[in-house]
Amino acid sequence: MDVALGGTFDPVHDGHRRLFERAFELGDVTVGLTSDELAPKTRDVDRRVRSFDDRKADLETELESIAADYDRTFEVRTLESPTGIATEPQYDYLVVSPETREGGARINELRRERGHDTLDVVVVPHLLADDGDIISSTRIVKGEIDEHGTVIDDD
């Protein structure tokens, strides 16, 4: 089975790792990594996003060990639009987080219009930080939590 997922992944955190693990449970994985142009447009909060090349290098390091654990392959491709690679016919699954579920529905609409089978959209629940709020890259960048959801004490 072929699995697609996409994101900015800056920085990678345990919530992302949960997405990756679920994707590799399902099959071989293609990750659409937002381009330098698309990445700022996908943010709810205006913040700096590292370069595509830096994000890709870190992402590939993360994926290598998880892929090996599941005896799967992976590829990282540039995502130029929000619906990106998942509209291509070869995929069987799309792995999403709760806030990108609607994007999965839009991707399936586009696939139907193009005569492709729809994807099974697999929603992976958010992972919560120690304070009960969602682990997010934005919270990490703000210095609220680390990549594992541990609250950073300012004291």
N, C-alpha and C positions, 0 to 999 in steps of 0.2 A: 504494500500500500504506500501511496505517496501523500505526504503531509505538508501543508503550507502553513506558515505563520509569519507575522510581520511586526515590526516595531522599530523604535529608535534605540532602545537598549543602552541608555547613557545615564548613569552607569548600570551595569548588570547587577541584579539583586536576587534574593531568594525567591521572590515572586516570579521573576523571569525564569529562574531555574526550574520552578514547578511547571511552568508552561513547556519548557524544553523537555523535561522528563516525560510529560504526558504525550507530547508529540512523538518522541522516540519510542514510547510504548506502542504507538499505532503504526509506525513504519519509518521509511527513510524520509528525511526532513529537508525542505528548502525554506530558508529564512529570507524573507524580504527585509532588508535593512534600509531604513529611510535615507534617501540621498541628502546631501548637505542642503539642497534647496527645499526639500519636502519636510525635513525634520522640524524646523521652527513652526511650520504651519500645523503640525499635529499636536502642539503643546497647548494645554489649557492655561499654563502660566508662562509668561515671557521669561525665559532663562537661556543662558548660554548652553549650546550643545556642542560637544567635541566633534572633530572632523570625522567624516565617513571612514577614512582610512584607520584612524585611531580606534573608533568604535568597532570596525570590522575585525581588527586584530584581536581586541579583547573578546569579542563575541566568538571568534573561531577557537580561541583558547578554551573558553567555557564549553563550547559544543563538543570539542574533541573528546574529552573525558566521558561526557554523558553518552555520546554516540558509541564509544567503545564499550561502555557498560551494557548497552542494548544490542551490540553487534549490528549497528546501523550506519548508514552513510548520511552525509549532510552536504549542503551547498549553501553559500551565502550569496545572495544576488541583490543588486541595487533596486530599491523600491522608489519609483518616480511618481507614483500616484497612490492614493489611499487604497484603491481596490487592487492595484498592482498585479503580482504574479498569480494570485489565486483565481483569476478569471481564465487562466490557461487550462486546456482540457485535461492535462495529465494527473491532476490532483484528485484525491478521494476524500481527504479530510482538511478542515481548516480549524486550527486551534486558536482560540481567542480568550481574552479576559472579559469579565462582565461588561466593562464599558465599551468594548469593541464588538459586542454581540450584534448590534444593528448593522455594523459594517459587513458582518458575515451574511446577513439577510440581503443586503445590497449586492454583494458579490454573487449570491445565488440568483438574484434577478438577472444580472448581467450574463451569467452562465446560461440561463434558460433562453435569453434573447439570442445568444450565440449558438444555440443548439447543443450545448454541453450538459452532461449530467450535473445535478446539483451536488454540492459538497455536504458531507456530514459535518455540521458545525459543533465542535466540542468546546464547551465553555468551562474554563478552569477557574475555580473560585479564587478570590483575592487571598493573599496571605497577610495576616495581621502582625503588626509590630507589637512589642511588649506593652505599649500603651493602649492597645486595642484598635488603633487606627491602621489604615492600609499601608503596607510597605510600598513606597513609590520612589522613583528616581528623583523626583522633585524634592521630596522630604530629605533624601540623602544629600542632595546638592545644597539644600538649605542648612544642613548640619544638624537636623533634628534627630536622625537615626543613622545607623550604619547599614551596610548592605544586608545584614541578617535581621534587621528590625529592632536592634538593641537601641534604646533611647540614649542619646548622648547628653550627659549632664553638663550644663554650663558652669556649674559651681566649681 
